[in-house]
Amino acid sequence: MKLKKPFVAAVSALGLMAGAAWAKDTVTYATQLEPPHLDPTGGAAQAIDTVVYLNIFEGLTRFTPDGAVVPLLAKSWEISEDGMTYTFKLQDGVTFHDGTAMTAEDVKFSLDRARAEDSTNAQKSLFSTIADVKATEPQTVVVTLSEPNGSLLFNLAWGDAVIVAQESVETLKTAPVGTGPYRFNEWVQGDRVELVRNPNYWGEIPELTSATIKFISDPTAAFAAMMAEDIDAFDNFPAPENMVQFEADPRFQVIIGSTEGETILSTNNAQAPFDNPKVREALAHAIDRNAIIDGAMFGYGTPIGTHFAPHNPAYVDLTAQSDFDPEKARALLAEAGLSDGFETTLHLPPPAYARRGGEIVAAQLAQVGIKAEIINVEWAQWLETVFKGKTFGLTIVSHTEPMDIGIYTRPDYYFQYDNPDLQGVMNRLNATTDPDKRTEMLQEAQTIIADDYVNGYLFQLAKLGIAKAGLQGVWANAPTAAIEIGALSWAE
């Protein structure tokens, strides 16, 4: 029982004031996942962007906390009437952290590198409609497209599209050099990344002089560190069962928001028996989403029936199409010639939504005769065996990239889905700028993948943010993976 004596409250208030005074110009911000490296243009892990996006690296455009796309390194642009040519005017006086000037040649290099045949960019498709990039003046870049692309400015806001210098590109993974408000200082692997304020930043100088981004993967350790005030904030707290305790503690603010994270039971569509649509449909009806949300996330999460964020205006609620119906699941398996069920693997990466959710999913699948062997893997293993190697049956992962339904047009993507009809819809979408027509096409795309039961669609991941009471500027929502240190300040 928590005692509420005046003396205790006074001590807490004094402690809070002392903490705020101690942390006036710095912050220690925790996140659950450590990135494999620090180059957002050369890896798929969203943990990279969490550390470097808007801190170390910047793009021509950026996402704001409410999901809007606004100018960043490009201060303005003009679009030709046919939608085929974008002329970007760059900000003046921008330098990289090594002191060299950022010019149109760096923009050309970055975009050409991202779209090159040998590109290792995880989102290379973002640049697929770019036919040519020319640096016509030191501060002017002309991008010519092969076809109109209404998503270009959106695509250029991704962390995968940040601007880098050719001189430092070989060391970006361990010693990143960008144009952002913070410079890389040190990476103590397994523990933290340290950033220091860039005194030569071209934009508004941020209030905090330094920041430490800590990696705490264990939910129990995360709770202990937060309660001890060893950290000032946690990006997406991994133990939802503890949220009620933080809400009752005046030392903290609890900030519940949304993410772009479609949490799905990813299915290897090229592996038998999942190459049979009836089996995938059976899988969908064997899953009780609400039980997963309640059991693994303590009620935090929104059920989804397709790969699209419910807060997006173009979202279509298709959850009824894959409602929980074990009898139907068994009947579909029988129709597929699997009345006795089958065995498969269920690879689970570290986040709580996967490990906890996976236990519930495995139990639900067992009820209809699907025996899923749980294989717990670290992120490096997941990226190597599941994402790259495609040696899996099922896996649970949250896709936190913004509006990323386009991954379903890539037959070589890890769940190996190949549908020319969907590819045609998305190609038309990319060539369309009319908002109403784009909405129609996005809804058609959502319906196609729901009809094909490509994956088991579970829930939209909530953003469970926690911070000390005096910290201002924390993102409530996560339109992309980011901890924007430059937006933070401490209340007086």
N, C-alpha and C positions, 0 to 999 in steps of 0.2 A: 504494500500500500504506500502510495507517495504522500508524504506529509507536506502540508502547505503552511508552514510557519513563516511569519514575517521575517525572522532572522535569516532563514534559508533563502527567501526571495531576495533579500538585500545582498547576501553573499553572491547569489547568482548574477544579480545586476552588476555588482562590482567586477565579477569575473568577466562578464560580457564586455564591459567598458574597457577593461584591461586588455582583453583579446583584440578588440577593435583597434585600440591604440597601437598594440604590438604589430598589427597587420595592415597598417595604413597604406603601405606602398608595395605590398607583395601578396601573393595568394598561393596556397597549396590546394590543388584541385585534383581529385581522384577520379579514375575511371577503371572499369573492370579489366579491359583487355589491353595488353601490351602489343604494339605494332611489330610486325616482323622486320620492318625497316622504316625509313622516314621519307621515302620518295613516293608522293601520291600519284605520279605519272607512270609508275612501274610496278603497281601491285593492286590486288583486288580487295585487300583487307580494309574495311572502313575504320579500323583502329588507327590507321595512318592519318586519315583526314581529321580524326578526333584531336590529334596532337598538333598538326601543322596547318590545317585550313584556316585562313584569315589571320594566323599568327605568324608563321614563317613565310608561307607562300600565298600569292594572290593571282587571280585570273583577270581577264578583260572585264568580266561581269562577276557578280557574287549573289548568293542567296542571303536575304535578310531573315531575322528570326521568325517572321510571319510567312516566309516562303516566297516573297516577291523577288524578282530578279532586277538588280539595279547596276548602274555603272560602277566600275572599280578602276582597274588600270586603263581602261578605255573611258575617257570622260564624255565621249559622245560618239554617235555613229549615224550614218545615212544609209538607207536601203533603197536600191534601185526599184523602179516601178514594177519590173518583172520579177523582183525578189531574188535575183541571181547574184547580186553584187552588194557586199557590205563594206563600207568605208569607215574604218575606225580611227578616231583621233585620240592619241594617247595623252595621259596626264604628263605635265611638265615636271622636270626635276626629280624623276624617279631613279633611285640607285639600288643596286643589289647590296647585300650585306657586306660584300668584299670591296665596296666602294666604286665599282664600275657602273657606268650609266646603263639604264634599261631603255632600249630603243626599239624601233620597229623591226630591226633585224633579229632581236631576241624573240619577238612575237612570231615572226616567220619561222625561226628555228624551232620554237616550241610546237607550233601547229604542224609543221612538216614532220617533225620527229614523232608526234602522236599518231599521225595518219600513215606513216611510212610502212612499206610492206613488211619490214622486220621489226615493227613496233612491238614493244612489250606492254603497251598501255592496256590495262584491263578493260577499258571502255573505248576501245578503238572505233567501235561503230558510231560513237558520237561525232566523229569527224569524217564519216564516210561520204558525205555529200560535198565536202570541200574539194574542189578541183585544182585550185591554185591560190597561193598566198604571195603577195608582193609587198615589199617595203618601199613604197614610192617616195617617201620623205622620212627623215629621222623619227617623226612623231605620227606618221600616217601609215596605216596598213590596209590593203585592199584584199578582201577575201572573195574569191569567185567560186560559185557553187556549180555543181553539175546539174542540179535541179533545185527548185525552191525548197527551203527547209524552214518551216514555221517554228521549229524548236531550237534554232541555232543559238540564240542568245541564252536560252535556258541551258543548253548543252555546255556552253562556254563558262557557265557558273560552277560546274562540277569541279571537285578537287583534282580530277584527272586532267583538267584543262588549264592548270596554273602555268604561269610563264616562268621559264627557267633560262639560265645562261649556258651557252655551249661550253664556256670555260670551266664550269663547276659541275657539269652534268654527271661526270664519272663518280663523284663522291656524294651524290645526293642521298643515298641510302643511309649513310652513317654520319655525314657532316653537311646537312642541307643548307643551301644558300638561296635565299629568296629576296623578295622586296618588301616583306611584311613588317608590321610594327614591332615584332620581336625577333631577335637573333637566337640561333641555336647556341647553347653554351656547353651542355654536357648530357650524355646519355649513360646512365648507370643501368645496364641491362638487368632486367628482373626487378627493378625498383622504380626508376623515375627518369624523366627528361626535364632538364632545366633550361629555361628561356630567360633572356635579359632584354630589356627595352632597347629598341633601335633608335639612337639619338638623332639619326639622319633620316628618319622616316619622312616620306614625301607628304603624308596626310597629317591628320590631327594626332599629335603625340599622345599616347595613352597615359592614363593616370598611374597605373601600376608599373614599378620599375623592374620587377622580375616576377617569374612564376615557376612553380614546380608542378609538374603533372605526374602524379603517383599512379602506379599500377597495383591494384588490389583485387585479385580475382576471387578470393574466398569470401562468401557472404558474411560469415561470422567475423572475420578480420575486418571487413568493411564496416560493420556495425560498431565494433570496438573502437576503431580509429576515429569514426565520426563522433561517437559519444565522448571519447577522451579529448576531442577537439584537436587531435593531431593533424587533421585536415580541415580545410575551410568549406569545402563543397564536394559533392559526389555527382558526377555527370548523369549517370543512370543507375540508380542504386539497385544492387543485385538481390536484395532480400526484401521483397514486398511485404512480408509478414511483419517487418519492423516499422512500417510507415506510421502506424497508429501511435507508436512511442515517440517518434519525432514530432508528430502533430501536437502531442500533448506537452512538449518541452519548449518553453519560451526561448531557449537558446538558438532554436533552429527555425527555418522557414521550409515548408514542404511545397514543392512546385510541381503539380501534376499536369502534364501536357501530352501532346501526341508526337508520334514519330512517323517516318516514312517506312517503318519496318513491318512489312508483311511477313508474318511468322508462318512458315509453311512446312508441311511434311513433304519435303522434296522427294520425288520419285524418279528412278532411273527408267525413263520411257523406252530405252533401247534394250533393256534387260528383261528376259522372260521371268515371270509372267506379266510384268508391268507393261510390256509392249501390247497387251490386250486391253482395249478401253474398258471392257466389262470388269476386269480386275481392278483397274484404277477407280472405277465408279464404286465398286464394292468397298474399296479402301475408304473412300469419302464417306460412305454411309455407316462405316464401322466406328467413326470418330464422333465423340461427344465434345464439341468445342467448349461448351459452357463448363463442363467438368474439368477440362484442361485449364481454362482461365481461372476457375475457382481454386483448383487444387495446386497449380504451379505458380500462379500469379496473384493469388488471394483477391481475385475479382478485378484486377487491373488489366484491361484489354478489351477490344471490341471485336466480336466475331466477324469473319469475312468469308465470302464465298467465291472470291476471285482474287487475282493479284493486283489490287488497287486500293489506295488509301480511302477509308470512308469519309475523311474530311475533305477530299477533293470534290469539287462541284460536279465532276463528270462520273462520279462513282455510281455503280448500279448494285443494288443489294440482291445478290444471287444466293444467299445463304440457304434459302429453302430448297434449292436444287440439290443440295448435298446434306440434307438434314440427317440427324442421327436415327438410323433405322437398321439395327442389327439383322433383323429377319430379311430385309431386302438385300443386305450385304451378303448373307449366306446364299440367297437365291441367285444372285449375280455370279458368285463364285461357282455355283453348281452349273450355271449356264456356260461358264468358261471351262468346264471340265475339271474343276478343282473343288468338288464337293467335300473332299477330305482336308481341304486347306493346303497350305504350303509353308515353307520356311524361307526367311530372308534375313537381312541384316539391317540394323538401325544404328547408324553412326551419330553420336551425340557430341558436339563441341562443348566447351566449358560453360557458356552462360546458363544461368538458372532456368531460363525458359526452355532450353533444350534438355538439360539433364533432368530436371524435375518433370517437365512436360513429356519427355521421352518415356519415363517410367509409366505414366498414365496412358500414353498412346499404346505402348506395348501391351498393357493389360487389356485395353479395349480391343485391340486387334486379336488378341488370344481368344476373346469371346466368340469370334466368328471363324476361328480356325487358322488364323495367320500367326505363325510363331516368329516373332521378330527378335533376333539375337542382338542385345544391346552391346555396342562397342563404344566405350568412351574414348574420345580422342582429343588431343590438344589442338589448338588452331593450326599450328604448322603442319600437323598430320592431316587435319581436315583439308587444308588447301592442297596438300600433295596427293592424298589418296582419293578424296571425293571430288573436289573442285577441278583438279587437273587430271587425275588418273581415272576418274569416273568408275572406280571399283567399289560400288556400293549398291544396295537395294533401296534403302530409305535413309533419310537424314532429316533432322530438324534444324532450321536456320532462319534467322530473321534478315530479310533483304532490306537494308536501310538506305539504299540509294534512292534519290528522288524520282518519282514517277518512272519506274524502270520496267514497265510492261514490255518494252522493246526487247528484253532479253529472250522472250519467247519466240522471236524471229530468228534466233541463232541456233541452227541444228547442232553445232559443236559445243554449245553451252552444256554445263555439267548434267542437267536433267535430259538432254538429248531429245528435244521435241522438235519435230519438223512438219510444219503445216503451211503449204503454199498460200492457202486462203488468208491466213493471218498475216503472212508476209506481205501479201498484196494490200491488205487494209492498212498496215503500218507504213508501207511505202507511200500510199496515197495521203496518209496523215502527215508525213514529213513534208509533202509537197503542198500542203494546204495551210493557209493562214487564217481563214474565216473561223472565228471562235465557235459558232454553232455547228459547223460541219466537223470541226475537230472533235467536239464533244460527242457527236454521233458516232464518229469512227472509233473513238476511245471506248465508247460503250459497246460497240460491235466487237472490238478486240477482247474486252472483258468477258463477253458472252461466249465467244469462241473457245477460250481456254477453260471456261467453266463447263461448257458442254463436253469438252474432251477430257475433263477431269485430269488435267495434266499433272497437277500436284494436289495434295490434301491441304486445303486452305483453312488455317486455324484461327488466327486473330491478328489484329493490328497491335503492335507493341506500344504500350504506353510509355511515356518518358517520366520516370520517377526521380525528380530532382530534389536534392537536399542541400541546403547551404546554411551557414551561420546567419543569424538574423540581420547582421549589418552589411552583408554583401549585396551589392546592387548590380543589375545588368545581366543576371543569369538568364539564359534562354529558357523559356517555358516549353516551347515546342522544338522539335528537331527536324526542320525541313531538309537537313543534310547532317552528316556526322560532323560536329564541331564543338569545341570549347573556345569561344571567342574571348580571349584574355583582354583584348583591347577595349571591350565593352564593359569591363568590370570596374567597380570602384567601391570604396568603403564609406558607409554613412558616417557623418561627423558625430 
